[in-house]
């Protein structure tokens, strides 16, 4: 029997011993490419920091975190290591941990970074162990500014189409509250004058002021978001553009339309197309982070605008379910599984989490309708990258450390479980929790990450 087994397996072993990288990729690796999609302030950086720290302690310190993650059994982890992901800068986890030690939350992401995490598992099945002594579970993660994400739909539009859609959005709630100065300038602007560099610079500067104001007020659908952060590789001062009134943008003979169309094409070809190739690379699983508290803290119209944003983004990525041959041999990647994740769920009492989950499902219903149409599997989760609060004296209260370092208690009104249930003139203040002194222990007990990754790792 042993000779028969050897006669079958030895050719396969020789292929492996010959140093075939393809063999390792096909049979000794399970590669998971995650797109962690998150708008500005959605908590991507803190999630990355917690994930890297949790997996490090789970592997090296045998810490019992992620208790429900059966697909990475701790007793079978032989080794774990982090490597650069291609030519991307490494994720600054040490700098983020230093910020937490100082009592500061990690700074917002202003440039792309990435890492590849490999977890080596020992085989337990006798036949598999005889042939393949280990399996590598490989994860690829990329962090990027959320402002870049909202720019991706611009790749599929002409300048005039984008200009008309951007102008229409500014006329609706809640954007129209913050666009008044911009609209006033445009209404008084003389478009009969030639598009000189100074005239363009004035328009672009005023439009950018509107984008910055709207961003500070919690608006997520802002284009071009790449104009807002210094980490962008696009020179908006040299090739800037703005939406124009339809009477101008629809006139293809207008020098303003011609100039902005030229700048828009440079933006698409030299920045967006390259960005999508390098950062929003092909992937098979997607985590969409959603900060519901930003909308709850402002208004009902902010949440409606968030729903619209998520619906638009669902049409940007390539979804599908390629089989094993397409994934492993032909290297075809389509997103086959999606997780919608409401972040910072530790900022509400446990008694209200069902309401938060219901609200998440309502806010994402436009996006999930698109996934349903394509028969893509999806699920909703509540996650906290760090448990920054404690239970209060009642089921409707929490205790937390505020920005001044005081340990105080807050009592909550019931959250709406849908947009329809939220009064138009009310808002729900977000809990301003500071960084707890025992942040590391609270990070290792982050809530919901095990269920999230268990779902994503299941076949």
DAKA-V931273 format. One record per backbone hydrogen bond with DSSP energy under -0.5 kcal/mol. CO is the residue of the C=O (numbers start at 1). NH is the residue of the N-H. If there is no record, write none. Layout:
co: {CO & CO}
nh: {NH & NH}
This chain:
co: {1 & 2 & 3 & 4 & 5 & 6 & 9 & 10 & 11 & 12 & 13 & 14 & 15 & 16 & 19 & 20 & 21 & 22 & 23 & 23 & 24 & 24 & 28 & 29 & 30 & 30 & 31 & 32 & 32 & 33 & 33 & 34 & 35 & 35 & 36 & 37 & 39 & 43 & 44 & 45 & 46 & 47 & 48 & 49 & 50 & 51 & 52 & 53 & 54 & 55 & 56 & 56 & 57 & 57 & 63 & 66 & 68 & 69 & 70 & 73 & 74 & 76 & 76 & 79 & 81 & 83 & 84 & 85 & 89 & 91 & 92 & 93 & 94 & 95 & 96 & 97 & 98 & 99 & 100 & 103 & 113 & 114 & 115 & 116 & 116 & 117 & 118 & 118 & 119 & 119 & 120 & 120 & 121 & 125 & 126 & 127 & 128 & 133 & 135 & 135 & 136 & 136 & 137 & 138 & 139 & 140 & 141 & 143 & 145 & 145 & 146 & 146 & 148 & 148 & 149 & 151 & 152 & 153 & 154 & 158 & 159 & 160 & 161 & 162 & 163 & 164 & 165 & 166 & 167 & 168 & 169 & 172 & 174 & 175 & 175 & 179 & 180 & 181 & 182 & 183 & 184 & 185 & 186 & 189 & 190 & 194 & 196 & 197 & 198 & 199 & 200 & 201 & 202 & 203 & 204 & 205 & 206 & 207 & 208 & 209 & 210 & 211 & 212 & 213 & 214 & 215 & 220 & 224 & 225 & 229 & 234 & 235 & 235 & 236 & 245 & 245 & 246 & 248 & 250 & 251 & 254 & 255 & 256 & 257 & 258 & 259 & 260 & 261 & 262 & 263 & 264 & 265 & 266 & 266 & 267 & 267 & 268 & 271 & 272 & 273 & 274 & 275 & 275 & 279 & 284 & 284 & 285 & 286 & 286 & 287 & 287 & 288 & 289 & 290 & 290 & 291 & 292 & 293 & 294 & 295 & 295 & 296 & 299 & 300 & 301 & 302 & 303 & 304 & 305 & 306 & 307 & 308 & 309 & 310 & 312 & 313 & 313 & 317 & 318 & 323 & 324 & 324 & 325 & 325 & 326 & 334 & 335 & 336 & 337 & 338 & 339 & 339 & 340 & 340 & 341 & 341 & 342 & 344 & 345 & 349 & 350 & 352 & 353 & 354 & 355 & 356 & 357 & 358 & 359 & 360 & 362 & 364 & 365 & 366 & 367 & 368 & 369 & 370 & 371 & 372 & 377 & 379 & 381 & 383 & 384 & 386 & 388 & 390 & 394 & 395 & 396 & 397 & 398 & 399 & 400 & 400 & 401 & 402 & 406 & 406 & 408 & 410 & 419 & 421 & 423 & 427 & 431 & 434 & 436 & 437 & 438 & 439 & 440 & 441 & 442 & 443 & 447 & 448 & 449 & 450 & 451 & 452 & 453 & 454}
nh: {5 & 6 & 7 & 8 & 9 & 10 & 13 & 14 & 15 & 16 & 17 & 18 & 20 & 19 & 21 & 24 & 25 & 26 & 27 & 28 & 28 & 29 & 136 & 31 & 32 & 138 & 33 & 34 & 140 & 284 & 285 & 36 & 37 & 287 & 38 & 289 & 42 & 47 & 48 & 49 & 50 & 51 & 52 & 53 & 54 & 55 & 56 & 57 & 58 & 59 & 60 & 61 & 61 & 63 & 65 & 69 & 70 & 72 & 73 & 76 & 77 & 78 & 122 & 120 & 118 & 116 & 86 & 88 & 114 & 93 & 96 & 97 & 98 & 99 & 100 & 101 & 102 & 104 & 103 & 435 & 143 & 91 & 141 & 83 & 118 & 139 & 81 & 120 & 121 & 137 & 78 & 79 & 135 & 129 & 130 & 131 & 132 & 123 & 121 & 137 & 30 & 138 & 119 & 32 & 117 & 34 & 115 & 113 & 148 & 149 & 149 & 150 & 151 & 152 & 152 & 154 & 155 & 156 & 157 & 162 & 163 & 164 & 165 & 166 & 167 & 168 & 169 & 170 & 171 & 171 & 172 & 176 & 177 & 178 & 179 & 183 & 184 & 185 & 186 & 187 & 188 & 189 & 189 & 191 & 193 & 196 & 200 & 201 & 202 & 203 & 204 & 205 & 206 & 207 & 208 & 209 & 210 & 211 & 212 & 213 & 214 & 215 & 216 & 217 & 219 & 218 & 222 & 227 & 228 & 232 & 236 & 238 & 239 & 240 & 248 & 249 & 250 & 251 & 252 & 254 & 258 & 259 & 260 & 261 & 262 & 263 & 264 & 265 & 266 & 267 & 268 & 269 & 270 & 271 & 271 & 272 & 273 & 275 & 276 & 277 & 278 & 279 & 280 & 281 & 336 & 337 & 35 & 288 & 339 & 37 & 289 & 341 & 39 & 292 & 343 & 295 & 296 & 297 & 298 & 298 & 299 & 428 & 303 & 304 & 305 & 306 & 307 & 308 & 309 & 310 & 311 & 312 & 313 & 314 & 315 & 316 & 317 & 319 & 335 & 327 & 328 & 329 & 329 & 330 & 332 & 336 & 320 & 377 & 286 & 379 & 288 & 341 & 342 & 381 & 290 & 343 & 383 & 347 & 348 & 352 & 353 & 356 & 357 & 358 & 359 & 360 & 361 & 362 & 363 & 364 & 365 & 368 & 369 & 370 & 371 & 372 & 373 & 374 & 376 & 375 & 338 & 340 & 342 & 345 & 447 & 388 & 401 & 399 & 397 & 351 & 412 & 392 & 410 & 390 & 402 & 408 & 434 & 405 & 402 & 408 & 400 & 398 & 422 & 423 & 426 & 429 & 433 & 436 & 439 & 439 & 442 & 443 & 444 & 445 & 387 & 446 & 384 & 452 & 453 & 454 & 455 & 456 & 457 & 458}
